[in-house]
Amino acid sequence: MSEAEATVPLAGTTQTSPGPVATGGPAAPAHAPRRGPLLAALVALRPRQWIKNLLVIAAAGAAGSLGHDDVPVRIGLTFVAFCMLASGIYLINDVRDAAEDRLHPYKRFRPVAAGELTPRAAEALGVSLMVGGICLCAAIRPLLTAVGAGYVALTLSYTLVWRHLLLFDIFAIAGGFVLRAVAGGVAPPVTLSRWFVLVVIGAAVFVAAGKRHAELRTLTLTRVAGRRRVLRATPSCACG
């Protein structure tokens, strides 16, 4: 039953205590909001995903320079900057995918899709975080600004284009991991060896492919109809 059909009372029945009506943006799921604006905003930042940004430690760790001079401070600030950039992009992505997320068994509980955070508020917070993250990159080292901007450009273009193209979506996700590792080398700065970059690229592609495989398997087993376009183009037998 669709959301629109769920609001129409059946013949011979009475309609009691109608739920709140959205005044702007996409319609919210049938369940009432469970989180206030501040908690919803915090959840939308996806702090559990910040662990991915620990990859900025890899280059300095591989070079054995984590304890040298101001390297720990620069790496720590780079971690904060990329957490800000990532959370800002998550918010923009959630606004764009709200209607699609409502068809997903788990993503429908994201604050924007659930109607707990308005699209306008999510966009304003997302842009503010991205601008703040780029400014922090510039304060750490000017060259790091280019890496941060490249990360934002790649991930936003992934939201708009690459996520709909088979294989390109995997390469785009992998590129985000690689740029995190590069940022960790640029910030101190630390020399990035050819082997280090090759290992990071290989591991990033493996992780990105595994992420897509797990998502396809979940949606296939739960028989969800609202797959994203790139997953609809993937044979169901690929999930094994």
C-alpha positions as CSV (number, residue, x, y, z in Angstrom):
1,M,0.0,0.0,0.0
2,S,1.4,3.4,-0.9
3,E,1.7,6.3,1.5
4,A,-1.1,8.1,-0.3
5,E,-3.4,5.1,-0.1
6,A,-2.7,4.8,3.6
7,T,-4.3,8.2,4.3
8,V,-7.6,7.3,2.8
9,P,-10.1,5.8,5.3
10,L,-11.9,2.6,4.2
11,A,-15.7,2.7,3.7
12,G,-17.7,2.1,6.8
13,T,-14.8,3.1,9.1
14,T,-14.0,6.2,11.0
15,Q,-10.7,8.0,10.8
16,T,-9.2,8.8,14.1
17,S,-6.3,11.1,15.1
18,P,-4.8,11.7,11.7
19,G,-1.0,12.0,11.7
20,P,0.8,15.3,11.0
21,V,0.7,16.7,7.5
22,A,4.0,17.7,5.9
23,T,3.9,21.4,4.9
24,G,6.9,21.3,2.6
25,G,9.3,18.9,0.8
26,P,8.6,15.2,0.1
27,A,5.9,13.4,2.1
28,A,7.1,11.7,5.3
29,P,6.7,8.0,6.2
30,A,3.5,7.0,8.0
31,H,5.2,6.7,11.4
32,A,5.4,9.7,13.6
33,P,8.8,11.4,14.2
34,R,10.6,9.8,17.1
35,R,13.6,12.2,17.4
36,G,13.7,15.9,18.0
37,P,15.5,18.3,15.5
38,L,18.9,18.3,17.3
39,L,19.0,14.5,17.7
40,A,17.8,14.1,14.1
41,A,20.5,16.4,12.9
42,L,23.2,14.4,14.9
43,V,21.9,11.1,13.5
44,A,21.9,12.6,10.0
45,L,25.7,13.4,10.3
46,R,26.2,9.6,10.6
47,P,29.0,9.8,13.3
48,R,29.4,6.0,13.1
49,Q,30.8,6.5,9.5
50,W,33.5,8.8,10.7
51,I,35.7,5.7,11.4
52,K,36.4,5.6,7.7
53,N,38.3,8.9,8.0
54,L,40.9,7.2,10.2
55,L,42.4,6.3,6.9
56,V,44.2,9.6,7.0
57,I,46.5,8.1,9.6
58,A,47.7,5.4,7.1
59,A,50.3,7.4,5.2
60,A,52.1,8.9,8.3
61,G,51.8,5.5,10.1
62,A,53.4,3.7,7.1
63,A,56.2,6.2,7.0
64,G,56.8,5.9,10.8
65,S,56.4,9.7,11.3
66,L,53.2,9.8,13.5
67,G,55.3,10.9,16.5
68,H,57.4,13.5,14.7
69,D,57.0,17.3,15.3
70,D,53.4,18.5,14.7
71,V,52.4,15.5,12.6
72,P,49.8,14.2,15.1
73,V,48.1,17.6,15.3
74,R,48.0,17.9,11.5
75,I,46.6,14.4,11.1
76,G,44.0,15.0,13.9
77,L,42.8,18.2,12.3
78,T,42.7,16.5,8.9
79,F,40.5,13.8,10.4
80,V,38.1,16.4,11.8
81,A,38.1,18.2,8.4
82,F,37.1,15.1,6.5
83,C,34.5,14.2,9.1
84,M,32.9,17.6,8.4
85,L,33.1,17.1,4.6
86,A,31.7,13.6,4.8
87,S,28.8,14.5,7.0
88,G,28.0,17.5,4.8
89,I,27.8,15.3,1.8
90,Y,25.7,12.7,3.7
91,L,23.1,15.4,4.4
92,I,23.0,16.6,0.7
93,N,22.7,13.0,-0.4
94,D,19.9,12.3,2.0
95,V,17.9,15.2,0.7
96,R,18.3,14.0,-2.9
97,D,17.5,10.4,-2.1
98,A,14.7,10.9,0.4
99,A,11.9,9.5,-1.8
100,E,14.1,6.5,-2.7
101,D,15.2,5.9,0.9
102,R,11.5,5.5,1.9
103,L,11.3,2.3,-0.1
104,H,14.4,0.8,1.6
105,P,13.9,-1.4,4.7
106,Y,16.5,0.4,6.7
107,K,17.2,3.7,5.0
108,R,13.6,4.8,5.4
109,F,14.5,5.6,9.1
110,R,17.1,8.2,8.1
111,P,16.0,11.6,9.5
112,V,15.3,13.3,6.2
113,A,13.4,10.3,4.8
114,A,11.5,9.9,8.0
115,G,10.4,13.6,8.1
116,E,12.4,14.3,11.3
117,L,14.7,16.8,9.5
118,T,13.4,19.2,6.9
119,P,15.3,19.2,3.5
120,R,16.0,22.9,3.9
121,A,17.6,22.5,7.3
122,A,19.6,19.4,6.0
123,E,20.9,21.3,3.0
124,A,21.9,24.4,5.1
125,L,23.7,22.2,7.6
126,G,25.4,20.2,4.9
127,V,26.7,23.2,3.0
128,S,28.0,24.8,6.2
129,L,29.9,21.6,7.1
130,M,31.5,21.4,3.7
131,V,32.5,25.0,3.7
132,G,33.9,24.6,7.2
133,G,35.8,21.5,6.2
134,I,37.4,23.1,3.2
135,C,38.4,26.1,5.3
136,L,40.0,23.8,7.9
137,C,41.9,22.0,5.1
138,A,43.2,25.4,4.0
139,A,44.4,26.2,7.5
140,I,46.3,22.9,7.8
141,R,48.1,23.2,4.5
142,P,47.1,24.9,1.2
143,L,47.7,21.8,-0.9
144,L,45.3,19.9,1.4
145,T,42.5,22.3,0.2
146,A,42.8,20.8,-3.3
147,V,42.5,17.2,-1.9
148,G,39.5,18.2,0.2
149,A,37.8,20.0,-2.7
150,G,38.5,16.9,-4.9
151,Y,36.9,14.7,-2.3
152,V,33.8,16.9,-2.3
153,A,33.7,17.1,-6.1
154,L,34.0,13.3,-6.4
155,T,31.4,12.4,-3.8
156,L,28.9,15.0,-5.0
157,S,29.3,13.8,-8.6
158,Y,28.8,10.3,-7.3
159,T,25.5,11.3,-5.9
160,L,24.5,13.0,-9.2
161,V,26.0,10.7,-11.8
162,W,28.3,7.8,-10.9
163,R,26.0,6.0,-8.5
164,H,23.7,5.2,-11.5
165,L,26.5,3.7,-13.7
166,L,27.5,0.1,-13.2
167,L,31.2,-0.3,-12.1
168,F,31.7,3.5,-12.2
169,D,29.9,3.7,-8.9
170,I,32.4,1.2,-7.4
171,F,35.4,3.2,-8.7
172,A,33.9,6.5,-7.3
173,I,33.4,5.0,-3.8
174,A,37.0,3.6,-4.0
175,G,38.2,7.0,-5.0
176,G,36.8,8.5,-1.8
177,F,38.9,6.1,0.3
178,V,42.0,6.8,-1.8
179,L,41.6,10.6,-1.4
180,R,41.4,10.1,2.4
181,A,44.7,8.3,2.4
182,V,46.3,10.9,0.1
183,A,45.0,13.7,2.4
184,G,46.9,12.0,5.3
185,G,50.1,12.1,3.3
186,V,49.6,15.7,2.2
187,A,48.8,17.2,5.6
188,P,52.1,16.5,7.5
189,P,53.5,16.3,4.6
190,V,54.7,12.7,4.1
191,T,56.0,11.1,1.0
192,L,53.6,8.7,-0.6
193,S,55.3,5.7,-2.0
194,R,54.1,4.0,-5.2
195,W,53.4,0.8,-3.4
196,F,51.4,2.5,-0.7
197,V,49.2,4.1,-3.3
198,L,48.7,0.8,-5.1
199,V,47.8,-1.1,-2.0
200,V,45.3,1.6,-0.9
201,I,43.7,1.6,-4.4
202,G,43.4,-2.2,-4.4
203,A,41.9,-2.3,-0.9
204,A,39.5,0.5,-1.7
205,V,38.1,-1.2,-4.8
206,F,37.7,-4.4,-2.8
207,V,35.8,-2.6,0.0
208,A,33.6,-0.7,-2.5
209,A,32.7,-3.9,-4.4
210,G,31.9,-5.7,-1.1
211,K,29.7,-2.9,-0.1
212,R,27.7,-3.1,-3.3
213,H,27.5,-6.9,-3.1
214,A,26.2,-6.8,0.5
215,E,23.5,-4.2,-0.5
216,L,22.4,-6.2,-3.5
217,R,22.2,-9.4,-1.4
218,T,20.1,-7.7,1.3
219,L,17.7,-6.2,-1.2
220,T,17.4,-9.5,-3.0
221,L,16.7,-11.5,0.1
222,T,14.2,-9.0,1.4
223,R,12.5,-8.8,-2.0
224,V,12.6,-5.0,-2.0
225,A,11.1,-3.5,-5.2
226,G,12.7,0.0,-4.9
227,R,16.2,-0.8,-5.9
228,R,18.5,1.9,-7.1
229,R,19.0,1.9,-10.9
230,V,22.6,0.5,-10.7
231,L,21.4,-2.4,-8.6
232,R,18.5,-3.2,-10.9
233,A,21.2,-3.5,-13.7
234,T,23.1,-6.0,-11.6
235,P,22.0,-9.7,-12.0
236,S,20.4,-11.1,-8.9
237,C,22.6,-14.2,-9.1
238,A,25.6,-12.0,-8.4
239,C,24.8,-12.1,-4.7
240,G,25.6,-15.8,-4.6
